[in-house]
Amino acid sequence: MMDSWRPNPKAPPFVPRRSCEGRRDGTPGGNSAYHRHLPQLLPRGRRLAKLLQGGLMLVLVATIAINISFIVEKTRQLKAPITTTGSDGDGGGAGVGRRNNLRLQESPPKTLTVDVVSSQNRVAVTVDGATIVEEGEETKGRGIHVVVLHQASGAVMAQRVFDTYSPHEDEAMTLFLNMVSPGRILVLAIKDEGTFQMKGGGHDALRRLGSTHAHELGWRDMWALVSAKGGRMYAEQLSHSPDFNTWGAPVMLRAEVPLVPLEESECGWTDTDEHRRRSEFCSHIEGYGSVCSCTDPAPLAFTTDPLLNNQVHDVPVAIIASNRPHYLYRSLRSLLAAPGVNPEMITVFIDGYYEEPLAVTKLFGLRGIQHTPLGVRNARIAQHYKASLTATFNIFPAARYAIILEEDLDVSPDFFSYFSQTLRLLEEDPTVYCVSAWNDQGYEHTSTDPALLYRVETMPGLGWILKRSLYKDELEPKWPTPEKMWDWDMWMRLGEVRRGRECIVPDVSRTYHFGSSGLNMNSYFQDTYFKKHSFNTLPYVELRDLDSLKKDAYEELITDMLRRGTVLDHSQNPCEENFVPDTTGHTYLLFIQMDHHKDYSTWLQVAKCLRIWDLDGRGYHHGLWRLNIKSNPLLIVGVPFSQYSTFKPTDLKPLFMEVPDKEKDKTKVKEKNLVHR
């Protein structure tokens, strides 16, 4: 019978009837009994899953409730005013986090605990247990370390190292300490040696901070000080060196420094855009003197005379910077005070994510761009230049030129006027490689005419204008890669890169190199090769005979000078003071031995006598150097290499000066240490 059964498609589905008053079988009380026995009916795995789901839901609800409560409480604390208690200057601080990973204080402390270590091989500063300075490498950090803390919050506002074993570093330290605002907390400590070049001014600066041992500091002594600028000296410790060959015992100093109420550390400047920038800067950066003065703050905006027919008003200015913020500050003040400046066209490019250089840039309301360093040492500088030049032309796609400066250069009052007048030479003469504001051989005693210009084969840099087409078509595609330890400017001087073109330079430079610290710079080289460079201070100079700088006209000019010139007495030593006569306006000629384009032996000795750049051959035109000595043009011709050798009298033997043996080793050391300026 089952074989003949077929389902009825029209039949309704079977749904069991349920009654709230009985079981499925109709017996009374069935619903409650049904739920009572449900757990027994479910499989064990499903019961466990139900329990876990319920537990997780409870945990989630509790977590949300705790987070909401925490957020509400923190919001209330941040909005609540900070109250101060205590006496004798003790009080609540600003309640903000200190740099260098200092912890955020929920309840600002009344005092800071400052620990300082001063020893031969290590210097360290910690504040409330947070490390601010830790220098333990044997070859780094020699000298006096200075840390500046905010007197209300304890925030680190500045950190410097002054190698007072070297010349002039005591002067730099004194200047910095003088620029720190009154009331700031100063922490000082010596690592290794800090007094060899410390003169009276440096000792006096320490004494003004309250030091009682400043004038006792001697060779290899260890010393630490914690003091408030213009106020109380909190702690000081000195450990004398027992003898010349031994360092003093390590100093371990602890000081409890009371904080002051925040309002006592603030200035009441008026609410302007300039003062808002000033307030932001001065609240976390120190060491800039009158910029942060409460009573007489230095201006951040400059009113300059308009530059008539300004051809470079819309030319971008790229400032190549690293982590030398005080240099950058000085350079920007100089640049912004020059007539013809257009701040909207200025960009500061910072090699690395350093806070203070960017803060200095923003202080003046300028554009600052930071990027990740690529390469090491000189290769890193080269990559920084490339990135900056590329970015400049990307930011200003319509710009046909760019002016390039460095952070350690002052500019003359006629800086923009100089470029405005010479810009056309880049367009009218294809043999012009660049126009530079710097003369490698322009010293106070070798250059006197600010209206005079030269052509030279070597690209000087240090303030120059670059043509976009040259960079994009030739330089950028071939720029040295990061693994090549090349100097960018030396590469630009290579014959295959320069391709016979020359740069225009002034007799008197329009930039001044003041930086005495850097990768390839120290105070010795600054004093020897840069300090006495000539620098124009006139506000406007009309440049003379610009058309004579074009290739053919310049050859005629040089040829005419050689024809008219008077040959100097070659039997005299060029080191003698009267080698060039005491006349004015007379052209003199000197012929020196130069066998090929790399033979600078005699030239470097002559340069040494003349007290100009003597580390390599630069600043020449076809083997001819052009100087202005005692207001007399002096042409020095390398024979037989120079094309101008034909002007040498046939019976005259070129001057030959051999490098003394004792000078050979010194020259090698100099050239090794100064690969780049």
C-alpha positions as CSV (number, residue, x, y, z in Angstrom):
1,M,0.0,0.0,0.0
2,M,2.9,2.4,0.7
3,D,4.1,1.8,-2.8
4,S,1.0,3.4,-4.2
5,W,1.2,6.5,-1.9
6,R,1.8,9.9,-3.5
7,P,2.2,13.3,-1.7
8,N,-0.7,15.8,-2.1
9,P,0.8,19.1,-3.4
10,K,-2.3,21.0,-2.2
11,A,-2.1,19.8,1.3
12,P,-1.1,22.5,3.9
13,P,2.1,22.1,5.9
14,F,1.8,20.5,9.3
15,V,2.3,23.0,12.1
16,P,2.0,21.6,15.7
17,R,-0.4,23.5,17.8
18,R,0.9,25.2,21.0
19,S,-1.2,26.3,23.9
20,C,-0.2,28.6,26.7
21,E,-2.2,26.4,28.9
22,G,-1.0,23.0,28.0
23,R,1.7,21.0,26.5
24,R,1.9,20.0,22.9
25,D,-0.3,17.0,23.9
26,G,-2.8,19.3,25.5
27,T,-2.0,18.6,29.2
28,P,-2.2,21.6,31.6
29,G,0.9,23.6,32.5
30,G,2.7,22.5,29.5
31,N,4.4,25.9,28.6
32,S,6.3,26.3,31.9
33,A,7.2,22.7,32.0
34,Y,8.4,22.9,28.4
35,H,10.9,25.8,29.2
36,R,11.9,24.1,32.4
37,H,13.1,21.1,30.6
38,L,14.5,23.0,27.5
39,P,18.2,22.9,28.8
40,Q,17.9,19.2,29.0
41,L,16.6,19.0,25.5
42,L,19.5,21.2,24.0
43,P,22.8,19.5,23.1
44,R,25.7,20.3,25.5
45,G,27.7,22.3,22.9
46,R,24.9,24.7,22.2
47,R,24.5,25.4,25.9
48,L,28.2,26.2,26.2
49,A,28.0,28.6,23.3
50,K,25.1,30.4,24.8
51,L,26.9,30.9,28.0
52,L,30.1,32.3,26.2
53,Q,28.0,34.7,24.2
54,G,26.4,36.1,27.2
55,G,29.7,36.5,29.1
56,L,31.3,38.3,26.2
57,M,28.4,40.7,25.9
58,L,28.7,41.6,29.6
59,V,32.5,42.3,29.2
60,L,31.8,44.5,26.1
61,V,29.2,46.6,27.9
62,A,31.5,47.0,31.0
63,T,34.4,48.1,28.8
64,I,32.4,50.7,27.0
65,A,31.1,52.1,30.3
66,I,34.7,52.3,31.7
67,N,36.0,54.1,28.6
68,I,33.2,56.6,28.6
69,S,33.8,57.4,32.2
70,F,37.5,57.8,31.6
71,I,37.0,60.2,28.7
72,V,34.5,62.3,30.7
73,E,36.9,62.6,33.7
74,K,39.9,63.5,31.6
75,T,37.9,66.1,29.7
76,R,36.9,67.6,33.0
77,Q,40.5,67.7,34.3
78,L,41.8,69.4,31.1
79,K,39.2,72.1,31.2
80,A,39.6,72.8,34.9
81,P,41.9,75.7,35.8
82,I,45.3,74.9,37.3
83,T,45.7,76.1,40.8
84,T,49.0,76.8,42.5
85,T,50.1,76.4,46.1
86,G,53.1,76.8,48.1
87,S,55.4,79.7,48.9
88,D,58.9,81.1,48.0
89,G,58.3,80.6,44.3
90,D,57.1,77.0,44.6
91,G,54.0,76.4,42.5
92,G,52.2,74.4,40.0
93,G,53.6,74.2,36.5
94,A,52.1,74.4,33.1
95,G,51.0,70.8,33.2
96,V,52.3,70.1,29.7
97,G,54.5,67.3,28.6
98,R,58.2,68.0,28.4
99,R,60.2,67.1,25.3
100,N,62.6,64.2,25.2
101,N,59.9,61.7,26.4
102,L,59.3,63.5,29.8
103,R,56.0,62.1,31.1
104,L,52.8,64.1,31.1
105,Q,52.1,65.2,34.6
106,E,48.4,64.9,35.7
107,S,49.3,66.9,38.8
108,P,52.2,69.3,37.9
109,P,55.0,68.9,40.4
110,K,56.1,71.7,42.7
111,T,59.8,70.9,42.0
112,L,62.0,69.2,39.4
113,T,64.6,66.8,40.4
114,V,67.6,67.4,38.2
115,D,70.5,64.9,38.2
116,V,73.8,65.7,36.4
117,V,76.9,63.6,35.6
118,S,80.1,65.2,34.5
119,S,83.1,63.0,33.7
120,Q,85.9,62.3,31.2
121,N,83.9,59.8,29.1
122,R,80.2,60.6,30.0
123,V,77.9,63.5,30.5
124,A,74.2,63.0,31.4
125,V,71.3,65.1,32.5
126,T,68.0,63.6,33.8
127,V,64.9,65.5,34.9
128,D,62.5,63.6,37.2
129,G,64.1,60.4,36.0
130,A,63.7,61.2,32.2
131,T,66.9,61.3,30.3
132,I,67.6,64.6,28.5
133,V,71.3,64.2,27.7
134,E,73.2,61.0,27.5
135,E,76.6,61.2,25.8
136,G,79.0,58.4,26.4
137,E,80.9,58.0,23.1
138,E,84.6,58.7,23.6
139,T,85.0,60.9,20.5
140,K,81.8,62.9,20.8
141,G,80.5,65.7,23.0
142,R,83.7,67.3,24.3
143,G,83.2,70.6,26.0
144,I,80.4,72.2,28.0
145,H,76.9,70.9,27.6
146,V,74.0,73.4,28.2
147,V,70.4,72.5,28.7
148,V,67.6,75.1,29.1
149,L,64.4,74.2,30.9
150,H,61.1,76.1,31.2
151,Q,60.8,77.5,34.7
152,A,57.0,76.7,34.9
153,S,56.8,73.3,33.2
154,G,60.3,71.9,33.1
155,A,60.0,71.5,29.3
156,V,63.4,71.3,27.4
157,M,63.7,74.5,25.5
158,A,67.2,74.3,24.2
159,Q,70.2,72.0,24.2
160,R,73.7,72.9,23.0
161,V,77.3,71.7,23.2
162,F,80.2,74.1,23.1
163,D,83.6,72.6,22.4
164,T,85.5,75.1,24.6
165,Y,88.6,73.1,24.0
166,S,88.6,74.8,20.5
167,P,89.0,78.5,19.7
168,H,86.0,80.9,19.8
169,E,83.6,78.3,21.3
170,D,83.7,80.2,24.6
171,E,82.5,83.2,22.8
172,A,79.6,81.3,21.2
173,M,78.7,79.9,24.6
174,T,78.7,83.4,26.2
175,L,76.5,84.7,23.4
176,F,74.1,81.9,23.8
177,L,73.8,82.3,27.6
178,N,73.3,86.0,27.1
179,M,70.4,85.3,24.7
180,V,68.6,83.1,27.2
181,S,65.6,84.8,28.8
182,P,65.7,85.6,32.5
183,G,64.1,83.0,34.8
184,R,64.9,80.0,32.6
185,I,66.5,77.0,34.4
186,L,70.1,76.3,33.1
187,V,71.9,73.0,33.5
188,L,75.6,73.0,32.6
189,A,78.1,70.1,32.7
190,I,81.6,69.4,31.3
191,K,82.6,66.3,29.3
192,D,86.2,65.4,28.9
193,E,87.7,68.9,28.8
194,G,86.1,72.3,28.7
195,T,88.5,75.0,29.6
196,F,91.5,74.9,27.3
197,Q,90.2,77.8,25.1
198,M,88.1,79.4,27.9
199,K,89.0,83.0,28.2
200,G,87.9,85.6,30.8
201,G,84.6,86.3,29.1
202,G,83.5,82.7,29.3
203,H,84.4,82.5,33.0
204,D,82.5,85.8,33.6
205,A,79.4,84.4,31.9
206,L,79.4,81.4,34.2
207,R,79.9,83.6,37.2
208,R,76.9,85.7,36.2
209,L,74.8,82.5,36.5
210,G,75.8,82.2,40.1
211,S,78.8,79.9,39.8
212,T,81.1,80.2,42.7
213,H,83.8,78.1,41.0
214,A,83.8,79.7,37.6
215,H,87.3,81.2,37.9
216,E,88.7,78.0,39.5
217,L,87.8,75.9,36.4
218,G,91.0,74.5,35.0
219,W,92.5,71.8,32.7
220,R,90.4,68.6,32.8
221,D,88.3,69.6,35.8
222,M,84.9,68.0,36.0
223,W,82.1,70.5,36.8
224,A,78.3,70.8,36.9
225,L,75.9,73.6,37.7
226,V,72.1,74.1,38.0
227,S,70.9,77.6,38.1
228,A,68.1,80.0,37.2
229,K,69.1,82.8,34.7
230,G,69.2,86.0,36.7
231,G,68.1,84.2,39.9
232,R,69.1,81.5,42.3
233,M,71.9,79.0,41.9
234,Y,70.5,75.7,43.0
235,A,73.5,73.4,43.0
236,E,77.2,73.3,41.8
237,Q,80.0,70.8,42.2
238,L,83.6,70.9,41.0
239,S,86.2,68.2,40.9
240,H,89.8,69.3,40.2
241,S,92.2,67.4,38.1
242,P,95.0,66.2,40.4
243,D,97.7,66.6,37.7
244,F,98.1,67.4,34.0
245,N,97.7,63.9,32.7
246,T,94.7,63.0,34.9
247,W,91.0,64.0,34.8
248,G,89.1,65.1,37.8
249,A,86.9,62.5,39.5
250,P,83.3,62.2,38.1
251,V,80.8,64.8,39.4
252,M,77.3,63.5,40.3
253,L,75.1,66.5,41.1
254,R,71.4,66.5,42.2
255,A,69.3,69.6,42.5
256,E,65.7,70.2,43.6
257,V,64.4,73.1,41.5
258,P,61.1,74.8,42.4
259,L,58.7,75.6,39.5
260,V,56.9,78.9,39.2
261,P,53.3,79.6,38.3
262,L,52.8,79.6,34.5
263,E,51.6,83.2,34.4
264,E,54.9,84.4,35.8
265,S,56.7,83.0,32.7
266,E,54.5,84.5,30.1
267,C,54.6,87.9,28.3
268,G,51.6,90.1,27.7
269,W,52.1,90.7,24.0
270,T,49.2,92.2,22.0
271,D,47.1,89.8,20.0
272,T,48.5,90.2,16.4
273,D,49.6,87.6,13.9
274,E,53.3,88.5,14.5
275,H,53.0,88.2,18.3
276,R,51.0,84.9,18.0
277,R,53.9,83.5,16.1
278,R,56.3,84.9,18.6
279,S,54.3,83.5,21.5
280,E,54.2,80.0,20.0
281,F,58.0,80.2,19.3
282,C,59.0,81.6,22.7
283,S,56.9,79.2,24.7
284,H,59.1,76.2,23.7
285,I,62.3,77.5,22.1
286,E,65.1,79.4,23.9
287,G,68.3,81.3,23.1
288,Y,67.1,84.0,20.7
289,G,67.5,87.1,22.9
290,S,65.2,90.0,22.1
291,V,62.9,88.0,19.9
292,C,61.3,86.8,23.2
293,S,61.7,90.1,25.1
294,C,58.5,91.0,27.0
295,T,59.2,94.7,27.0
296,D,61.0,95.4,23.7
297,P,60.7,92.4,21.3
298,A,62.7,92.4,18.1
299,P,60.6,92.9,15.0
300,L,59.8,89.9,12.8
301,A,58.6,91.9,9.8
302,F,60.8,94.3,7.9
303,T,60.0,97.3,5.8
304,T,62.3,97.6,2.8
305,D,62.6,100.1,0.0
306,P,61.1,98.9,-3.2
307,L,63.5,97.7,-5.9
308,L,62.8,99.4,-9.2
309,N,62.5,97.1,-12.2
310,N,62.9,94.1,-10.0
311,Q,63.6,91.2,-12.4
312,V,63.7,88.6,-9.6
313,H,60.6,89.4,-7.6
314,D,59.0,86.2,-8.8
315,V,62.1,84.1,-8.7
316,P,61.9,81.4,-5.9
317,V,64.6,81.4,-3.2
318,A,65.6,78.0,-1.8
319,I,67.5,78.1,1.5
320,I,69.4,74.8,2.1
321,A,69.3,74.1,5.9
322,S,70.2,71.4,8.3
323,N,70.1,71.5,12.1
324,R,71.8,74.8,12.8
325,P,68.8,77.0,13.8
326,H,70.8,80.0,15.1
327,Y,72.5,80.2,11.8
328,L,69.2,80.0,10.0
329,Y,67.8,82.7,12.2
330,R,70.6,85.1,11.4
331,S,70.4,84.3,7.7
332,L,66.7,84.8,7.4
333,R,66.9,88.2,9.2
334,S,69.5,89.3,6.7
335,L,67.5,88.1,3.7
336,L,64.2,89.5,4.8
337,A,65.8,93.0,5.3
338,A,67.2,93.1,1.8
339,P,65.3,95.5,-0.6
340,G,63.5,93.5,-3.3
341,V,62.7,90.5,-1.1
342,N,59.5,88.6,-1.7
343,P,58.8,86.4,1.3
344,E,56.1,84.4,-0.6
345,M,58.9,83.0,-2.8
346,I,61.1,81.8,0.0
347,T,61.3,78.2,1.0
348,V,63.5,76.7,3.7
349,F,64.5,73.1,3.0
350,I,65.5,71.2,6.2
351,D,67.5,68.0,5.9
352,G,65.9,66.0,8.6
353,Y,62.9,66.3,10.9
354,Y,64.4,68.8,13.3
355,E,62.0,70.9,15.4
356,E,63.9,74.1,16.0
357,P,64.9,75.0,12.4
358,L,61.2,74.6,11.4
359,A,60.2,76.7,14.4
360,V,62.6,79.4,13.3
361,T,61.1,79.3,9.8
362,K,57.6,79.6,11.0
363,L,58.6,82.4,13.4
364,F,59.1,84.6,10.3
365,G,55.9,83.3,8.6
366,L,57.9,81.4,5.9
367,R,57.4,78.1,4.2
368,G,59.5,75.2,5.6
369,I,59.8,71.7,4.2
370,Q,61.4,68.8,6.0
371,H,62.5,65.6,4.3
372,T,64.1,62.3,5.2
373,P,67.9,62.4,4.9
374,L,69.4,60.2,2.2
375,G,73.1,59.1,2.2
376,V,75.8,60.0,4.6
377,R,78.2,62.9,5.0
378,N,78.9,64.7,1.7
379,A,76.6,62.3,-0.2
380,R,73.8,63.3,2.2
381,I,74.4,67.0,1.4
382,A,74.4,66.3,-2.3
383,Q,71.0,64.5,-2.0
384,H,69.6,67.3,0.1
385,Y,70.5,69.8,-2.6
386,K,68.9,67.7,-5.3
387,A,65.7,67.2,-3.3
388,S,65.5,70.9,-2.6
389,L,66.1,72.0,-6.2
390,T,63.6,69.5,-7.5
391,A,61.0,70.6,-5.0
392,T,61.6,74.3,-5.7
393,F,60.8,73.9,-9.4
394,N,57.8,71.6,-8.5
395,I,56.4,74.2,-6.1
396,F,56.8,77.0,-8.7
397,P,56.2,75.2,-12.0
398,A,56.3,78.5,-13.9
399,A,59.7,79.6,-12.5
400,R,62.5,79.8,-15.0
401,Y,65.2,80.4,-12.4
402,A,65.9,79.8,-8.7
403,I,68.2,81.5,-6.2
404,I,70.0,79.1,-3.9
405,L,71.3,80.1,-0.5
406,E,72.6,78.2,2.5
407,E,71.7,78.7,6.2
408,D,75.1,80.2,7.2
409,L,75.1,83.1,4.8
410,D,74.4,86.8,5.2
411,V,73.2,88.7,2.1
412,S,74.2,92.2,1.2
413,P,71.7,95.0,1.0
414,D,71.9,94.9,-2.8
415,F,71.6,91.1,-3.0
416,F,68.4,91.1,-5.1
417,S,69.5,94.1,-7.1
418,Y,72.7,92.3,-8.0
419,F,70.7,89.3,-9.4
420,S,68.1,91.5,-11.0
421,Q,70.8,93.3,-13.0
422,T,72.7,90.1,-14.0
423,L,69.8,87.8,-14.8
424,R,69.7,88.7,-18.4
425,L,73.2,87.4,-19.0
426,L,71.8,83.9,-18.4
427,E,69.4,84.4,-21.3
428,E,71.6,86.4,-23.7
429,D,74.8,84.3,-23.4
430,P,74.6,80.5,-23.6
431,T,78.1,80.2,-22.4
432,V,77.1,81.5,-18.9
433,Y,76.7,78.6,-16.5
434,C,75.5,80.5,-13.5
435,V,75.6,83.8,-11.7
436,S,77.0,83.7,-8.2
437,A,77.1,86.3,-5.4
438,W,80.4,84.9,-4.1
439,N,84.0,85.5,-5.2
440,D,86.3,82.7,-4.0
441,Q,89.3,85.1,-4.2
442,G,87.5,88.2,-3.0
443,Y,89.2,89.1,0.3
444,E,89.3,92.6,1.9
445,H,92.8,93.2,0.4
446,T,92.1,91.6,-3.0
447,S,88.7,93.1,-4.0
448,T,87.6,96.7,-3.8
449,D,85.2,97.5,-6.6
450,P,81.5,96.5,-6.0
451,A,80.5,97.4,-9.5
452,L,83.0,95.1,-11.2
453,L,82.3,91.5,-12.3
454,Y,84.4,88.6,-13.6
455,R,83.9,85.3,-15.5
456,V,85.3,82.2,-13.9
457,E,85.3,78.5,-14.8
458,T,84.7,77.2,-11.3
459,M,81.2,77.3,-9.9
460,P,81.5,79.2,-6.6
461,G,78.1,78.5,-5.0
462,L,77.4,80.3,-1.7
463,G,74.5,82.3,-3.1
464,W,73.8,81.7,-6.8
465,I,71.1,81.7,-9.4
466,L,70.3,78.6,-11.5
467,K,68.4,78.3,-14.7
468,R,65.5,75.8,-14.7
469,S,66.4,74.4,-18.1
470,L,70.0,73.7,-17.0
471,Y,68.8,71.8,-13.9
472,K,66.0,69.9,-15.5
473,D,67.7,69.0,-18.8
474,E,71.3,68.4,-17.6
475,L,71.9,68.4,-13.9
476,E,68.9,66.5,-12.4
477,P,69.1,63.4,-14.6
478,K,72.9,63.0,-14.0
479,W,73.0,64.1,-10.3
480,P,75.4,61.9,-8.2
481,T,73.5,59.0,-6.6
482,P,73.5,58.5,-2.8
483,E,76.2,55.9,-2.7
484,K,78.7,58.3,-4.3
485,M,80.6,60.3,-1.7
486,W,80.9,63.4,-3.9
487,D,80.5,67.1,-3.2
488,W,77.7,68.5,-5.3
489,D,79.6,71.7,-6.1
490,M,82.8,69.8,-7.1
491,W,80.7,67.6,-9.4
492,M,79.2,70.7,-11.0
493,R,82.8,72.0,-11.7
494,L,83.7,68.9,-13.7
495,G,84.5,69.6,-17.3
496,E,82.0,67.1,-18.6
497,V,79.2,68.7,-16.6
498,R,80.2,72.3,-17.1
499,R,80.9,71.8,-20.8
500,G,83.0,75.0,-21.3
501,R,80.6,77.4,-19.7
502,E,81.5,79.9,-17.0
503,C,79.9,81.6,-14.0
504,I,79.6,85.4,-13.4
505,V,81.0,86.5,-10.0
506,P,81.4,90.0,-8.4
507,D,84.7,91.5,-7.4
508,V,83.1,92.2,-4.0
509,S,80.9,89.3,-2.7
510,R,77.2,89.8,-2.1
511,T,77.1,87.0,0.5
512,Y,79.2,86.5,3.7
513,H,79.9,83.1,5.1
514,F,79.7,83.2,8.9
515,G,79.2,79.6,9.9
516,S,82.0,78.1,11.9
517,S,80.6,74.7,12.5
518,G,79.4,72.0,10.1
519,L,80.3,68.8,8.5
520,N,83.3,70.2,6.7
521,M,83.8,73.4,8.7
522,N,85.4,74.5,12.0
523,S,86.5,77.7,13.6
524,Y,90.0,77.4,12.2
525,F,88.9,77.3,8.6
526,Q,86.3,80.0,9.2
527,D,89.0,82.3,10.6
528,T,91.6,81.4,7.9
529,Y,89.6,81.4,4.7
530,F,86.2,83.2,5.3
531,K,86.3,85.7,8.1
532,K,88.2,88.3,6.0
533,H,86.2,88.0,2.8
534,S,85.0,91.3,1.4
535,F,81.3,92.0,1.7
536,N,79.3,94.8,0.0
537,T,77.3,96.9,2.5
538,L,76.0,99.5,0.0
539,P,72.2,99.5,-0.5
540,Y,72.4,99.9,-4.3
541,V,75.2,99.5,-6.8
542,E,74.9,99.9,-10.5
543,L,76.9,97.2,-12.1
544,R,79.3,98.3,-14.7
545,D,79.7,97.1,-18.3
546,L,77.4,94.1,-18.1
547,D,77.7,93.4,-21.8
548,S,81.5,93.2,-21.5
549,L,80.9,89.9,-19.6
550,K,79.6,88.1,-22.7
551,K,82.1,85.6,-24.0
552,D,83.6,87.5,-27.0
553,A,83.5,90.9,-25.3
554,Y,85.2,89.5,-22.2
555,E,88.0,88.1,-24.3
556,E,88.6,91.5,-25.8
557,L,88.6,93.1,-22.4
558,I,91.1,90.6,-21.0
559,T,93.3,90.9,-24.1
560,D,93.3,94.7,-23.8
561,M,94.2,94.6,-20.1
562,L,97.1,92.2,-20.9
563,R,98.4,94.6,-23.6
564,R,98.2,97.6,-21.3
565,G,99.5,95.9,-18.2
566,T,102.9,96.4,-16.5
567,V,104.9,93.2,-15.8
568,L,105.9,93.0,-12.1
569,D,109.4,92.3,-11.0
570,H,109.6,88.5,-11.1
571,S,112.8,88.4,-9.1
572,Q,110.9,89.6,-6.1
573,N,109.2,87.3,-3.7
574,P,105.4,87.7,-4.0
575,C,105.1,87.3,-0.2
576,E,106.7,90.7,0.3
577,E,104.4,93.5,1.1
578,N,105.7,95.8,-1.7
579,F,105.4,93.1,-4.4
580,V,102.5,95.1,-5.9
581,P,103.4,98.8,-5.9
582,D,101.5,101.3,-3.9
583,T,99.6,102.8,-6.8
584,T,96.0,103.1,-7.8
585,G,94.3,102.0,-11.0
586,H,97.4,100.5,-12.7
587,T,97.1,97.0,-14.2
588,Y,99.9,94.6,-13.2
589,L,100.9,91.2,-14.7
590,L,102.4,88.2,-13.1
591,F,103.4,85.0,-15.1
592,I,103.7,81.8,-13.1
593,Q,104.6,78.2,-14.0
594,M,101.6,76.1,-14.9
595,D,102.3,73.1,-17.2
596,H,98.7,71.7,-17.5
597,H,95.2,72.4,-16.3
598,K,95.8,70.6,-13.0
599,D,99.2,72.0,-12.2
600,Y,98.5,74.4,-9.3
601,S,101.8,74.0,-7.5
602,T,103.1,77.5,-8.0
603,W,99.7,79.1,-7.9
604,L,99.0,77.7,-4.4
605,Q,102.2,79.1,-3.1
606,V,101.4,82.5,-4.6
607,A,97.9,82.3,-3.2
608,K,99.5,81.6,0.2
609,C,101.7,84.6,-0.1
610,L,98.7,86.7,-1.1
611,R,96.7,85.3,1.9
612,I,93.8,84.0,-0.2
613,W,92.3,80.6,-0.9
614,D,95.2,78.2,-1.2
615,L,93.7,74.7,-0.9
616,D,93.0,74.1,-4.6
617,G,92.8,76.0,-7.8
618,R,89.6,77.9,-8.3
619,G,88.3,81.3,-9.4
620,Y,90.3,81.3,-12.7
621,H,89.5,82.0,-16.4
622,H,91.4,80.0,-18.9
623,G,94.4,79.7,-16.6
624,L,94.2,83.4,-15.5
625,W,93.4,84.7,-12.1
626,R,92.1,88.3,-11.7
627,L,92.5,90.1,-8.4
628,N,92.3,93.7,-7.2
629,I,95.2,94.5,-4.9
630,K,95.7,98.0,-3.5
631,S,92.9,99.1,-6.0
632,N,95.1,97.8,-8.8
633,P,94.0,95.1,-11.2
634,L,96.4,92.1,-11.0
635,L,96.3,89.4,-13.7
636,I,98.2,86.2,-12.9
637,V,98.8,84.0,-16.0
638,G,99.7,80.3,-15.8
639,V,102.4,79.6,-18.4
640,P,102.4,77.6,-20.7
641,F,98.9,76.3,-20.1
642,S,96.9,79.5,-20.4
643,Q,95.9,80.8,-23.8
644,Y,97.2,84.1,-22.6
645,S,100.7,82.9,-22.3
646,T,101.6,84.7,-25.6
647,F,101.6,87.9,-23.7
648,K,104.6,86.9,-21.6
649,P,107.7,88.7,-22.7
650,T,110.0,86.2,-24.4
651,D,113.0,86.9,-22.1
652,L,110.9,86.5,-18.9
653,K,111.1,83.3,-17.0
654,P,107.8,82.4,-15.3
655,L,107.8,82.5,-11.6
656,F,108.2,79.0,-10.1
657,M,107.6,78.4,-6.4
658,E,108.2,74.9,-5.0
659,V,106.2,73.5,-2.1
660,P,108.4,73.4,0.9
661,D,108.7,69.9,2.4
662,K,107.3,71.0,5.7
663,E,104.3,72.4,3.9
664,K,103.5,69.3,1.9
665,D,102.2,67.3,4.9
666,K,100.2,70.3,6.1
667,T,98.5,70.7,2.7
668,K,97.5,67.1,2.6
669,V,95.9,67.3,6.0
670,K,94.0,70.5,5.1
671,E,92.8,69.0,1.8
672,K,91.6,65.9,3.7
673,N,89.8,67.8,6.3
674,L,88.2,70.3,4.0
675,V,86.7,68.3,1.1
676,H,83.9,70.8,0.9
677,R,83.7,74.4,2.2
